[in-house]
Amino acid sequence: MCVFGVCLYAMRWIHLIGIMMCAAAAGPAWAGDCAGSLDVRRARLELRLKQPVPAWVFGGEKLGLPDLAGRRLAVDWQPGHRGALYHLVDTANGAATAIGGVPYPSPSGKRAVVVAPDSPYVWSGTEIWRLDSTPPHTEWEQDSASPADYALQGWQGEDSVLLAVRGLVPEQTAPLPAALVCADGRWHLIHPTEAEWLARYRSPMGQRHAFARQRWAVIWQNGEQVFAAPADHPVFEGWQDEDTAVFGLPDGDTLTVRHEDLWRAVKTKRSPP
């Protein structure tokens, strides 16, 4: 009995070692990826240098449908009651994997990114899919639980996706660059923080913010709107002091919003250079 037990024990270990050796030989699908390190401050600085975001990103023009010709996977979509339903289909066995939207492959085709815009009817969010595994699986995903809305600009190599984001704060009027970066063994979503965004429009003492809407020049204080002057497509240019904000106008004039006893807006001709 003892000899038989020892043999069973030895066989179990031999079987386990065999499995481990096979796994080591094959290696995980993501071996060697995301090996670099990430400097978040430097990444945010590089994003700020990429402005402005191209107009087509949130416009009517879209990226073309991905070309998966010659690859093991195909994209299938079916119209649904509240939007299209997308699947990755294995052309060898017909197995289908549900995904959140149109997948755009990386340059090598081993990954794909899905950026589904904000919608009240269907799932919205961002996914990174691994395509060189069976079945495909997600490496990273985030539901669109915040008011921020993301759009895809494109892949930058195998470990970086350039995005655009709008709606980080209620008064954001222009999209900002954002990125998904694979480093330190995982994916990181990098974009200007709310504080970095608001700092652009903060008065010198930090008590007020000035924002340019499509038809208004707006002053906020303590989280509330305290003044709005009608203006045609103003552009915020800066604060002269704590009580004076300056907006540029398309015709070349200047709109100065000043607080004395009350807030007032004065349009003046810009001095020639």
VENWOMO-V327105 format. One record per backbone hydrogen bond with DSSP energy under -1.0 kcal/mol. CO is the residue of the C=O (numbers start at 1). NH is the residue of the N-H. E is the energy in kcal/mol with one decimal. If there is no record, write none. Layout:
co=CO nh=NH e=E
co=CO nh=NH e=E
This chain:
co=1 nh=5 e=-2.4
co=2 nh=6 e=-2.3
co=3 nh=7 e=-2.1
co=4 nh=8 e=-2.2
co=5 nh=9 e=-2.4
co=6 nh=10 e=-2.4
co=7 nh=11 e=-2.6
co=8 nh=12 e=-2.2
co=9 nh=13 e=-1.8
co=10 nh=14 e=-2.4
co=11 nh=15 e=-2.4
co=12 nh=16 e=-2.3
co=13 nh=17 e=-2.8
co=14 nh=18 e=-2.1
co=15 nh=19 e=-2.1
co=16 nh=20 e=-2.3
co=17 nh=21 e=-2.4
co=18 nh=22 e=-2.1
co=19 nh=23 e=-2.3
co=20 nh=24 e=-2.4
co=21 nh=25 e=-2.1
co=22 nh=26 e=-2.4
co=23 nh=27 e=-3.4
co=28 nh=31 e=-1.8
co=30 nh=33 e=-2.0
co=34 nh=185 e=-3.1
co=36 nh=184 e=-3.7
co=39 nh=43 e=-2.5
co=40 nh=44 e=-2.4
co=41 nh=45 e=-1.9
co=42 nh=46 e=-2.5
co=43 nh=47 e=-1.8
co=44 nh=48 e=-2.1
co=45 nh=49 e=-1.4
co=47 nh=50 e=-1.4
co=48 nh=51 e=-1.0
co=54 nh=57 e=-1.4
co=68 nh=71 e=-2.1
co=72 nh=91 e=-2.7
co=74 nh=89 e=-3.1
co=76 nh=87 e=-2.6
co=78 nh=85 e=-2.8
co=85 nh=78 e=-2.3
co=86 nh=99 e=-2.0
co=87 nh=76 e=-2.8
co=88 nh=97 e=-2.4
co=89 nh=74 e=-2.1
co=90 nh=94 e=-2.8
co=95 nh=90 e=-2.9
co=97 nh=88 e=-2.8
co=104 nh=113 e=-2.2
co=110 nh=131 e=-2.5
co=110 nh=132 e=-1.1
co=111 nh=106 e=-2.4
co=112 nh=129 e=-3.5
co=113 nh=104 e=-2.6
co=114 nh=127 e=-2.6
co=116 nh=125 e=-1.4
co=124 nh=144 e=-2.5
co=125 nh=116 e=-2.8
co=126 nh=142 e=-2.4
co=127 nh=114 e=-2.7
co=128 nh=139 e=-3.1
co=128 nh=140 e=-1.4
co=129 nh=112 e=-2.0
co=130 nh=137 e=-1.3
co=137 nh=130 e=-3.6
co=140 nh=128 e=-3.0
co=142 nh=126 e=-2.3
co=143 nh=145 e=-2.0
co=149 nh=166 e=-1.9
co=151 nh=164 e=-2.1
co=154 nh=162 e=-3.0
co=159 nh=182 e=-2.9
co=160 nh=156 e=-3.2
co=161 nh=180 e=-2.5
co=162 nh=153 e=-2.6
co=162 nh=154 e=-1.7
co=163 nh=178 e=-1.9
co=164 nh=151 e=-2.2
co=165 nh=176 e=-2.9
co=166 nh=149 e=-3.1
co=169 nh=172 e=-2.0
co=176 nh=165 e=-2.8
co=178 nh=163 e=-3.2
co=179 nh=190 e=-3.3
co=180 nh=161 e=-2.6
co=181 nh=188 e=-2.4
co=183 nh=186 e=-1.8
co=186 nh=183 e=-2.7
co=188 nh=181 e=-2.6
co=190 nh=179 e=-2.5
co=193 nh=197 e=-2.4
co=194 nh=198 e=-2.8
co=195 nh=199 e=-1.9
co=197 nh=200 e=-1.1
co=198 nh=201 e=-1.5
co=201 nh=210 e=-1.8
co=203 nh=206 e=-1.7
co=208 nh=203 e=-2.6
co=209 nh=220 e=-3.1
co=211 nh=218 e=-2.9
co=214 nh=233 e=-2.7
co=215 nh=231 e=-2.5
co=216 nh=213 e=-2.7
co=217 nh=229 e=-2.7
co=218 nh=211 e=-2.5
co=219 nh=226 e=-2.5
co=219 nh=227 e=-1.4
co=220 nh=209 e=-2.3
co=221 nh=224 e=-1.5
co=224 nh=221 e=-3.1
co=227 nh=219 e=-2.7
co=229 nh=217 e=-2.6
co=235 nh=248 e=-3.3
co=238 nh=246 e=-2.8
co=241 nh=244 e=-1.1
co=243 nh=259 e=-2.3
co=244 nh=240 e=-2.5
co=244 nh=241 e=-1.1
co=245 nh=257 e=-3.0
co=246 nh=237 e=-2.8
co=246 nh=238 e=-1.3
co=247 nh=255 e=-3.0
co=248 nh=235 e=-2.2
co=249 nh=252 e=-2.1
co=253 nh=249 e=-2.1
co=254 nh=268 e=-2.9
co=255 nh=247 e=-2.8
co=256 nh=266 e=-2.6
co=257 nh=245 e=-2.8
co=258 nh=264 e=-2.6
co=262 nh=260 e=-2.2
co=264 nh=258 e=-2.9
co=266 nh=256 e=-3.0
co=268 nh=254 e=-3.0
